[in-house]
Amino acid sequence: MIGNRTLAVPGPTNMPPRIASAMAVPLEDHRAPDMADFILPLLADLKQIFRTQTGTVLVFPGSGTGGWEAALRNTLDAGDRVLGASFGQFSMLWMDMCRQLGLNATTIECNWGDAPTIDAYRRVLEADKSHSIKAVLVCQNETATGVTTDVAAIRRMMDDLGHPAMLFVDGVSSIAAIEFNMDAWGVDIAVAGSQKGFMMPTGLAIVGVSERVMQNVQERTGRIYGRSGGCGYWDFATMAEANSTGYFPYTPAMTLLHGLRESVDMLQEEGLDNVFARHNRLAEGVRRAVHGWGLRPCATDPATVSDTVTAIVVGDRHDANAVIRSAYRNYGVSFGGGLGAVTGKVFRIGHLGWLNETMVLQALGGAELAMRDVGIAFEPGSGVGAAVTYFTEQQATSLMAAE
Ligand SMILES: Cc1ncc(COP(=O)(O)O)c(C=O)c1O
């Protein structure tokens, strides 16, 4: 095709040339004597992105799904009780994984588009007088529906109840894009992936682990598996021990780590609060556009809408996949498809990572072209216009703000 393709899926996101250049390095010896000079500051700076001082951030070759597994395998034994919610494809899959690993999973089932309420979590925890539930799983940003859960409120509720369960957060499509405070929210394990807020290719599972979990896994490793063991590839204790010297227990994805260094630099230069504000501003532009088209987001409660992805309901008479096909084939624009229960009902605009107003408008323009092609009725320009109006009411553009 002539001209640029537009990547408007919620991961992988657009990769800044700075990150691409940082990865254009010759392959190197990951056990070189000076490698610790590169690794130790990177791991320390990642803690700032997770907003943890007392926790540890571990980086595994893998993806977000691997991070989910790492969280479960390091802390739980078959038969242990966990509590989570299913309100979209990803939260559902994490609960499925719990069952596959032999955990005793209680799932709060929600309509896709709704967020699990704090009360729904509370009811189960309150009834668990013997504290048999070992971990509470929260998907901070359900990428399939564009719905968020209030992690801080869940932590407050657990504290009010005095329930000692660990709090695990899927932050794959929120960390480095939407506010996340590991220490302040008492999060025990937080899972991120490289291909979303970190603006990188897929390939790294980035996992924040609290001090309390780190202590427990060390004891647990000894108890369950004996001296030779741990839980294999994902073992937190083995990884942390090697990391403490600036090295890895196995061959790290060095090329990606160079990209991650650049990514963390970029996030720090912009300032995390500015990153969150930019995502909020761009997301609000998309929401205004959806409203301008006379459509609605999949998220049913405005208080839970996501600042990284918007799932747009096209209405019963239309096939959202036809919008996606037309956008891709005719205009080179990639939107996210509806997954699982919302297949064909929604298309998703990803608005996270290395993104500014003009890039969002490009995606919105592509959506208008494709929606016209498939016969969805709306006033051409109504969405783009609403976003333009909103953006021009706002302060300096993303590009200027970052300079
Ligand atoms: C919220 C959420 N969790 C987990 C995953 C799974 O991550 P990955 O595809 O990197 O394995 C995704 C992927 O999009 C996601 O959006």
The ligand as a Gaussian input file, in Angstrom:
#p B3LYP/6-31G(d) Opt

LIG

0 1
 C       -5.304000      -7.444000      30.031000
 C       -4.472000      -8.482000      29.356000
 N       -3.979000      -9.487000      30.075000
 C       -3.210000     -10.431000      29.538000
 C       -2.931000     -10.437000      28.188000
 C       -2.121000     -11.533000      27.617000
 O       -0.873000     -11.012000      27.282000
 P        0.022000     -11.619000      26.131000
 O       -0.792000     -11.599000      24.887000
 O        1.193000     -10.687000      26.098000
 O        0.398000     -12.983000      26.548000
 C       -3.423000      -9.423000      27.385000
 C       -3.118000      -9.375000      25.958000
 O       -3.576000      -8.568000      25.216000
 C       -4.199000      -8.410000      27.986000
 O       -4.695000      -7.402000      27.273000

